[in-house]
Amino acid sequence: MGFGAHPLLPKEHGAWAVLLVPPLVVGALRGFTPDLALVIAVSLAFFTGHPAAQVLFRHARGSRQPAPLVDAARRRCAVCAAAATAAGLPLLAAGHWHLLAFLPPAAAAFIGSHALSRARGKTPLSDFVAMAGLTLTGPAALAVADGGCGPDCILFYLYNLLFFGGSVFYVHMKMRRPGGRENFSGAAARLTAGRANLLYQAGTLTGLGGLAVADAAPPAAFLAFVPMALQAVCGTCTLGAPVRFKRLGFLLLGHSILFGVLLGASLS
């Protein structure tokens, strides 16, 4: 499912959608501007540098890495930091100092996800924490478009985090329960295996419904989450069938695009 075997290249296909869909929705809602392009450029620079930063983190914490790999990681981090700075300085010069407020939570998400992965391996929690950092591109882009970070930014962040967080539970369910119909001979076995996935979707829809009833969010935004919720149910019902991970990746990418379209339509 990766972009390649190189340890300094991002390997997560789905992470690119998480990174890009939210600011593209902002562009569709508020218009595509040079400042929005710079926000995307900063995000891409940080994202492409994160595998190299992980290598340096592991090396610093005593997990000795090959010297050539460490040197290459340092060079890549330097290049990505320079690119992020080059794209970020014009934003600050334009008065978007509020963007600096997004750096601490982004760093906390990166460090937290890395620490959780080291302690317990890749888990839904570690990946959800990573999603919490990646989806910051949405409110950051909206803050640039609106000239500041207000309640709309927080709600927009919540939308994206809840949606892409659901894909975390779905993928982990499929990866950990990949096949063997004999292991899922009945509905009860499949429901047990997909419990976390189903509970997450149910909680998300309930929470969004509550926001809509309280007039804190547009009711139409609820509809943007329905296709992925239905996929979560279908995926649970088909547990035991062989998992084609490339197809799964394209399926989730399609859901991400559909979510962006529906969310944009509901907020326009």
C-alpha positions as CSV (number, residue, x, y, z in Angstrom):
1,M,0.0,0.0,0.0
2,G,3.0,2.3,0.0
3,F,4.6,4.7,-2.4
4,G,7.7,2.6,-2.4
5,A,10.2,0.9,-0.2
6,H,12.4,3.9,0.4
7,P,12.3,4.6,4.2
8,L,12.3,8.4,3.7
9,L,9.2,8.5,1.4
10,P,5.6,8.7,2.8
11,K,4.1,5.3,2.4
12,E,0.4,6.0,3.4
13,H,-1.7,6.4,0.3
14,G,-4.7,7.6,2.3
15,A,-2.8,10.2,4.1
16,W,-2.5,12.3,0.9
17,A,-6.3,12.5,0.7
18,V,-6.5,13.4,4.4
19,L,-4.0,16.2,3.8
20,L,-5.4,17.6,0.6
21,V,-9.2,17.1,0.6
22,P,-9.9,19.6,3.5
23,P,-8.1,22.6,1.9
24,L,-9.5,21.8,-1.5
25,V,-13.0,21.9,0.0
26,V,-12.1,25.3,1.4
27,G,-10.9,26.4,-2.1
28,A,-14.2,25.3,-3.5
29,L,-16.1,27.2,-0.9
30,R,-14.0,30.4,-0.6
31,G,-12.1,30.4,-3.9
32,F,-8.6,29.3,-4.8
33,T,-6.1,31.9,-4.0
34,P,-2.3,32.2,-3.9
35,D,-2.5,32.1,-0.1
36,L,-4.4,28.8,-0.1
37,A,-1.8,27.4,-2.5
38,L,0.9,28.4,0.0
39,V,-1.0,26.7,2.9
40,I,-1.1,23.5,0.8
41,A,2.6,23.9,0.0
42,V,3.6,24.2,3.7
43,S,1.5,21.2,4.5
44,L,3.1,19.1,1.8
45,A,6.5,20.1,2.9
46,F,5.9,19.0,6.5
47,F,4.2,15.8,5.4
48,T,6.9,14.7,3.0
49,G,9.5,15.4,5.7
50,H,7.8,13.4,8.4
51,P,9.3,9.9,7.5
52,A,12.8,11.4,7.7
53,A,11.9,13.1,11.1
54,Q,10.8,9.7,12.4
55,V,14.1,8.2,11.4
56,L,15.9,10.9,13.4
57,F,13.5,10.4,16.3
58,R,14.2,6.7,16.4
59,H,18.0,7.3,16.2
60,A,17.9,9.9,19.0
61,R,15.9,7.6,21.2
62,G,18.6,4.8,21.0
63,S,17.3,2.7,18.1
64,R,20.5,3.1,16.1
65,Q,19.9,3.6,12.4
66,P,22.4,3.1,9.5
67,A,24.7,6.2,9.2
68,P,23.8,6.8,5.5
69,L,20.1,6.7,6.3
70,V,20.6,9.2,9.2
71,D,22.6,11.5,7.0
72,A,19.9,11.3,4.2
73,A,17.2,11.9,6.8
74,R,19.0,15.1,8.0
75,R,19.3,16.4,4.5
76,R,15.7,15.7,3.7
77,C,14.5,17.3,6.9
78,A,16.6,20.4,6.1
79,V,15.1,20.6,2.5
80,C,11.5,20.2,3.7
81,A,12.0,22.7,6.5
82,A,13.4,25.2,4.0
83,A,10.5,24.6,1.6
84,A,8.0,25.0,4.5
85,T,9.7,28.2,5.5
86,A,9.8,29.6,2.0
87,A,6.1,28.9,1.6
88,G,5.2,30.1,5.1
89,L,7.0,33.4,5.2
90,P,4.8,35.0,2.5
91,L,1.7,34.0,4.6
92,L,3.1,35.6,7.7
93,A,4.0,38.7,5.7
94,A,0.4,38.8,4.5
95,G,-0.7,39.0,8.1
96,H,-1.7,35.4,8.7
97,W,0.1,35.1,12.1
98,H,-2.7,33.0,13.4
99,L,-1.3,30.1,11.4
100,L,1.5,29.8,14.0
101,A,-1.2,28.5,16.5
102,F,-1.5,25.4,14.4
103,L,2.1,24.4,14.8
104,P,2.0,23.1,18.4
105,P,-1.0,20.8,17.9
106,A,0.5,19.5,14.7
107,A,3.8,18.8,16.4
108,A,2.0,17.2,19.4
109,A,0.0,14.9,17.0
110,F,3.2,13.9,15.2
111,I,5.1,13.2,18.4
112,G,2.1,11.4,20.0
113,S,1.5,9.2,17.1
114,H,5.2,8.3,16.9
115,A,5.4,7.5,20.6
116,L,2.2,5.4,20.5
117,S,3.5,3.5,17.4
118,R,6.8,2.7,19.1
119,A,5.1,1.5,22.3
120,R,2.4,-0.6,20.8
121,G,2.9,-0.7,17.1
122,K,0.3,0.7,14.7
123,T,-3.0,0.8,16.4
124,P,-6.3,2.7,15.7
125,L,-5.3,5.1,18.5
126,S,-1.9,6.0,17.1
127,D,-3.3,6.4,13.6
128,F,-6.2,8.5,14.9
129,V,-3.7,10.8,16.6
130,A,-1.9,11.1,13.3
131,M,-5.2,12.0,11.6
132,A,-5.7,14.7,14.2
133,G,-2.5,16.4,12.9
134,L,-3.1,15.8,9.2
135,T,-6.7,17.2,9.3
136,L,-5.4,20.5,10.7
137,T,-4.8,21.5,7.1
138,G,-8.6,22.2,6.8
139,P,-9.0,24.8,9.6
140,A,-5.6,26.3,8.6
141,A,-6.9,26.8,5.1
142,L,-10.2,28.2,6.3
143,A,-8.4,30.5,8.7
144,V,-6.4,32.0,5.8
145,A,-9.6,32.3,3.7
146,D,-11.5,34.0,6.5
147,G,-8.7,36.0,8.0
148,G,-8.8,34.3,11.4
149,C,-9.7,31.1,13.2
150,G,-13.3,31.2,14.6
151,P,-16.0,28.7,15.4
152,D,-16.4,27.8,11.7
153,C,-12.7,26.6,11.7
154,I,-13.3,24.4,14.8
155,L,-16.5,22.9,13.3
156,F,-14.8,22.3,10.0
157,Y,-11.9,20.6,11.8
158,L,-14.4,18.4,13.6
159,Y,-16.1,17.3,10.4
160,N,-12.8,16.3,8.8
161,L,-11.4,14.6,11.9
162,L,-14.5,12.5,12.4
163,F,-14.7,11.4,8.8
164,F,-11.1,10.5,8.3
165,G,-10.9,9.0,11.8
166,G,-13.6,6.6,10.7
167,S,-11.4,5.3,7.9
168,V,-8.8,4.5,10.6
169,F,-11.1,2.1,12.3
170,Y,-12.3,0.6,9.0
171,V,-8.8,-0.1,7.7
172,H,-7.7,-1.6,10.9
173,M,-10.7,-3.9,11.0
174,K,-9.9,-5.1,7.4
175,M,-6.2,-5.5,8.1
176,R,-6.6,-7.4,11.3
177,R,-9.5,-9.6,10.1
178,P,-8.3,-10.1,6.5
179,G,-9.9,-13.4,5.5
180,G,-11.1,-16.9,6.1
181,R,-14.8,-17.2,6.0
182,E,-14.6,-20.0,8.5
183,N,-13.6,-17.5,11.1
184,F,-16.7,-15.4,10.5
185,S,-19.3,-18.1,10.0
186,G,-22.1,-16.1,11.6
187,A,-23.4,-12.6,11.9
188,A,-22.4,-12.5,15.6
189,A,-18.8,-13.2,14.8
190,R,-18.6,-10.4,12.2
191,L,-20.4,-8.0,14.5
192,T,-17.9,-8.8,17.3
193,A,-14.9,-8.3,15.0
194,G,-16.3,-5.0,13.6
195,R,-17.6,-3.6,16.9
196,A,-15.1,-0.7,17.2
197,N,-15.7,0.3,13.6
198,L,-19.5,0.2,14.0
199,L,-19.5,2.0,17.3
200,Y,-17.4,4.8,15.9
201,Q,-19.7,5.3,13.0
202,A,-22.8,5.2,15.2
203,G,-21.2,7.7,17.7
204,T,-20.3,10.0,14.8
205,L,-23.7,10.0,13.3
206,T,-25.4,10.5,16.7
207,G,-23.1,13.4,17.5
208,L,-23.6,15.1,14.2
209,G,-27.4,14.6,14.5
210,G,-27.2,16.2,17.9
211,L,-25.3,19.2,16.5
212,A,-27.9,19.6,13.7
213,V,-30.8,19.4,16.2
214,A,-29.1,22.0,18.4
215,D,-28.7,24.2,15.3
216,A,-25.0,24.1,15.8
217,A,-24.3,22.6,12.4
218,P,-26.2,22.4,9.1
219,P,-28.3,19.3,8.8
220,A,-27.1,18.6,5.3
221,A,-23.6,18.1,6.7
222,F,-24.9,14.9,8.2
223,L,-25.4,13.5,4.7
224,A,-21.7,13.7,3.9
225,F,-21.0,11.0,6.5
226,V,-23.7,8.6,5.4
227,P,-21.8,6.9,2.5
228,M,-18.8,6.0,4.7
229,A,-21.1,4.8,7.4
230,L,-22.9,2.5,5.0
231,Q,-19.5,1.3,3.7
232,A,-18.5,0.5,7.3
233,V,-21.6,-1.6,7.7
234,C,-21.0,-3.4,4.4
235,G,-17.4,-4.0,5.3
236,T,-18.3,-5.6,8.5
237,C,-20.9,-7.8,6.8
238,T,-18.3,-9.0,4.3
239,L,-15.6,-9.8,6.9
240,G,-13.9,-13.1,5.9
241,A,-13.8,-12.3,2.2
242,P,-10.3,-11.8,0.8
243,V,-9.0,-8.2,1.2
244,R,-7.5,-6.6,-1.9
245,F,-5.6,-3.7,-0.3
246,K,-5.1,-1.8,-3.5
247,R,-8.8,-1.9,-4.2
248,L,-9.5,-0.8,-0.5
249,G,-7.2,2.2,-1.0
250,F,-9.0,3.3,-4.1
251,L,-12.4,2.7,-2.4
252,L,-11.4,5.0,0.5
253,L,-10.0,7.6,-1.8
254,G,-13.3,7.6,-3.6
255,H,-15.2,8.0,-0.3
256,S,-12.8,10.9,0.6
257,I,-13.6,12.7,-2.6
258,L,-17.3,12.1,-2.2
259,F,-17.2,13.4,1.3
260,G,-15.4,16.5,0.2
261,V,-18.0,17.1,-2.5
262,L,-21.0,16.5,-0.1
263,L,-19.5,18.5,2.7
264,G,-18.7,21.4,0.4
265,A,-22.2,21.4,-1.0
266,S,-23.7,21.4,2.5
267,L,-21.6,24.3,3.6
268,S,-22.0,26.4,0.5
